[in-house]
């Protein structure tokens, strides 16, 4: 994976102190000895000191050879470390996607993303309809039916009104465990995110996903914990918005890690 120029000093600082000393002292010493050897050759000094020529040549070679060997070894070690980090990041990205999709009964990410986006758009549109308009109730029933297709209620009982959510205490617990796993997998991924791609995912998607993870099913954003129908409708809209942000992040991650 290509590295930016700003990372070179950081890589140098990560080398062991002994390695940095050998490289920092060996190469300049080798250059100085090489220049000295050329000068001594220009005054024909070596012709009278053949024994010292062999020692001097060997020492000059050591001053060049060892540092360059250490640089090469450091390069290979760094490449192995980058490969390991990239594979770890890919595995954690896959785990995040799997955690996100766990509650959706085998649907693919594209299927979940498409359904969530459509539900979110419809939820926003319903909000603009007057409360005394009969079409609002009809559209809410259609929204609940579509949500059932995305996330069926336990036992297969269809949700026919907003109060259906708060009656399902077992589903509330199940969704809470799902949220915890999504948060955990995102945190693990975030710890190695620099290895997924040079620029990670785009900033807007990243920020939206961070916010969604922190807000998911919390503080009035869970239709399963709302006390009144209107609160449930509002919480559903927030839940779909958070879920949409996470789906977009998951799709971006899949594109980066293929």
For each residue, the residues with C-beta under 8 A, 3 or more apart:
1: 82 86 195 197 198
2: 198
3: 7 8 11
4: 7 198
5: 8
6: 9 10
7: 3 4 10 11
8: 3 5 11 12
9: 6 12 13
10: 6 7 13 14
11: 3 7 8 14 15 74 78
12: 8 9 15 20
13: 9 10
14: 10 11
15: 11 12 19 20 23 74
16: 19 20
17: 20 21
18: 21 22
19: 15 16 22 23 70 74
20: 12 15 16 17 23 24
21: 17 18 24 25
22: 18 19 25 26 66 67 70
23: 15 19 20 26 27 67 70 71
24: 20 21 27 28
25: 21 22 28 29
26: 22 23 29 30 62 63 64 66 67
27: 23 24 30 31 63 64 67 68
28: 24 25 31 32
29: 25 26 32 33 63
30: 26 27 33 34 60 63 64 67
31: 27 28 34 35
32: 28 29 35 36
33: 29 30 36 37 56 59 60 63
34: 30 31 37 38 60 64
35: 31 32 38 39
36: 32 33 39 40
37: 33 34 40 41 46 56 57 60
38: 34 35 41 42
39: 35 36 42 43
40: 36 37 43 45 46
41: 37 38 44 45 46
42: 38 39
43: 39 40
44: 41 47 48
45: 40 41 48 49
46: 37 40 41 49 50 52 53
47: 44 50
48: 44 45
49: 45 46 52 53
50: 46 47 53 54
51: 54 55
52: 46 49 55 56
53: 46 49 50 56 57
54: 50 51 57 58
55: 51 52 58 59
56: 33 37 52 53 59 60
57: 37 53 54 60 61
58: 54 55 61 62
59: 33 55 56 62 63
60: 30 33 34 37 56 57 63 64
61: 57 58 64 65
62: 26 58 59 65 66
63: 26 27 29 30 33 59 60 66 67
64: 26 27 30 34 60 61 67 68
65: 61 62 68 69
66: 22 26 62 63 69 70
67: 22 23 26 27 30 63 64 70 71
68: 27 64 65 71 72
69: 65 66 72 73
70: 19 22 23 66 67 73 74
71: 23 67 68 74 75
72: 68 69 75 76
73: 69 70 76 77
74: 11 15 19 70 71 77 78
75: 71 72 78 79
76: 72 73 79 80
77: 73 74 80 81
78: 11 74 75 81 82
79: 75 76 82 83
80: 76 77 83 84
81: 77 78 84 85
82: 1 78 79 85 86 195
83: 79 80 86 87
84: 80 81 87 88
85: 81 82 88 89 192 195
86: 1 82 83 89 90 195 196
87: 83 84 90 91
88: 84 85 91 92 192 195
89: 85 86 92 93 189 192 193 195 196 257
90: 86 87 93 94 196 257
91: 87 88 94 95
92: 88 89 95 96 185 188 189 192
93: 89 90 96 97 189 196 253 254 256 257
94: 90 91 97 98 257
95: 91 92 98 99 185 188 189
96: 92 93 99 100 182 185 186 188 189 250 253
97: 93 94 100 101 109 250 253 254
98: 94 95 101 102 185
99: 95 96 102 178 181 182 184 185
100: 96 97 109 112 182 185 246 247 250
101: 97 98 104 107 108 109 112
102: 98 99 178 181
103: 151 174 175 178
104: 101 107 112 150 151
105: 151 152
106:
107: 101 104 111 112 115 150
108: 101 111 112
109: 97 100 101 112 113 247 250 251 254
110: 113 114 251
111: 107 108 114 115
112: 100 101 104 107 108 109 115 116 150 247
113: 109 110 116 117 244 247 248 250 251
114: 110 111 117 118
115: 107 111 112 118 119 146 149 150
116: 112 113 119 120 150 240 243 244 247
117: 113 114 120 121 244 247
118: 114 115 121 122 146
119: 115 116 122 123 143 146 147 150 240
120: 116 117 123 124 237 240 241 244
121: 117 118 124 125
122: 118 119 125 126 139 142 143 146
123: 119 120 126 127 143 233 236 237 240
124: 120 121 127 128 237
125: 121 122 128 129 139
126: 122 123 129 136 139 140 143 233
127: 123 124 233 237
128: 124 125
129: 125 126 133 135 136 139
130: 133 136
131: 136
132:
133: 129 130 136
134: 137 138
135: 129 138 139
136: 126 129 130 131 133 139 140
137: 134 140 141
138: 134 135 141 142
139: 122 125 126 129 135 136 142 143
140: 126 136 137 143 144 162 233
141: 137 138 144 145 160
142: 122 138 139 145 146
143: 119 122 123 126 139 140 146 147 236
144: 140 141 147 148 158 159 160 161 162 164
145: 141 142 148 149 158 159
146: 115 118 119 122 142 143 149 150
147: 119 143 144 150 151 159 236
148: 144 145 151 152 153 158 159
149: 115 145 146 152
150: 104 107 112 115 116 119 146 147
151: 103 104 105 147 148
152: 105 148 149 156
153: 148 156 157 158 159 164 168 171
154: 157 168 170 171 174
155:
156: 152 153
157: 153 154 164
158: 144 145 148 153
159: 144 145 147 148 153 164 165
160: 141 144 164
161: 144 164 229
162: 140 144 165 223 226 229 232 233 236
163: 166 167 229 232
164: 144 153 157 159 160 161 167 168
165: 159 162 168 171 223 224 226 232
166: 163 172 223 224 225 226 227 232
167: 163 164
168: 153 154 164 165 171 172 224
169: 172 173
170: 154 173 174
171: 153 154 165 168 174 175 224
172: 166 168 169 175 176 222 224 225
173: 169 170 176 177
174: 103 154 170 171 177 178
175: 103 171 172 178 179 217 222 224
176: 172 173 179 180 217
177: 173 174 180 181
178: 99 102 103 174 175 181 182
179: 175 176 182 183 216 217
180: 176 177 183 184
181: 99 102 177 178 184 185
182: 96 99 100 178 179 185 186 213 216 246
183: 179 180 186 187 213 216
184: 99 180 181 187 188
185: 92 95 96 98 99 100 181 182 188 189
186: 96 182 183 189 190 209 213
187: 183 184 190 191
188: 92 95 96 184 185 191 192
189: 89 92 93 95 96 185 186 192 193 196 253
190: 186 187 193
191: 187 188
192: 85 88 89 92 188 189 195 196
193: 89 189 190 196 200
194: 200
195: 1 82 85 86 88 89 192
196: 86 89 90 93 189 192 193 200 201 253 256 257
197: 1 200 201 256 257
198: 1 2 4
199: 202
200: 193 194 196 197 206 256
201: 196 197 205 206 209 249 252 253 256
202: 199 205 206 252
203: 206 207
204: 207 208
205: 201 202 208 209 245 248 249 252
206: 200 201 202 203 209 210 249
207: 203 204 210 211
208: 204 205 211 212 245 248 249
209: 186 201 205 206 212 213 245 246 248 249
210: 206 207 213 214
211: 207 208 214 215 242 245
212: 208 209 215 216 241 242 243 245 246 249
213: 182 183 186 209 210 216 246
214: 210 211 218
215: 211 212 218 219 221 238 242
216: 179 182 183 212 213 221 239 242 243 246
217: 175 176 179 221 222 224 225 239 242
218: 214 215 221 222
219: 215
220: 226 231 234 235 238
221: 215 216 217 218 235 238 239 242
222: 172 175 217 218 225 226 235 239
223: 162 165 166 226 232 233 235 236 239
224: 165 166 168 171 172 175 217
225: 166 172 217 222 235
226: 162 165 166 220 222 223 229 231 232 234 235
227: 166 231
228: 231 232
229: 161 162 163 226 232 233
230: 233 234
231: 220 226 227 228 234 235
232: 162 163 165 166 223 226 228 229 235 236
233: 123 126 127 140 162 223 229 230 236 237
234: 220 226 230 231 237 238
235: 220 221 222 223 225 226 231 232 238 239
236: 123 143 147 162 223 232 233 239 240
237: 120 123 124 127 233 234 240 241
238: 215 220 221 234 235 241 242
239: 216 217 221 222 223 235 236 242 243
240: 116 119 120 123 236 237 243 244
241: 120 212 237 238 244 245
242: 211 212 215 216 217 221 238 239 245 246
243: 116 212 216 239 240 246 247
244: 113 116 117 120 240 241 247 248
245: 205 208 209 211 212 241 242 248 249
246: 100 182 209 212 213 216 242 243 249 250
247: 100 109 112 113 116 117 243 244 250 251
248: 113 205 208 209 244 245 251 252
249: 201 205 206 208 209 212 245 246 252 253
250: 96 97 100 109 113 246 247 253 254
251: 109 110 113 247 248 254 255
252: 201 202 205 248 249 255 256
253: 93 96 97 189 196 201 249 250 256 257
254: 93 97 109 250 251 257 258
255: 251 252 258
256: 93 196 197 200 201 252 253
257: 89 90 93 94 196 197 253 254
258: 254 255
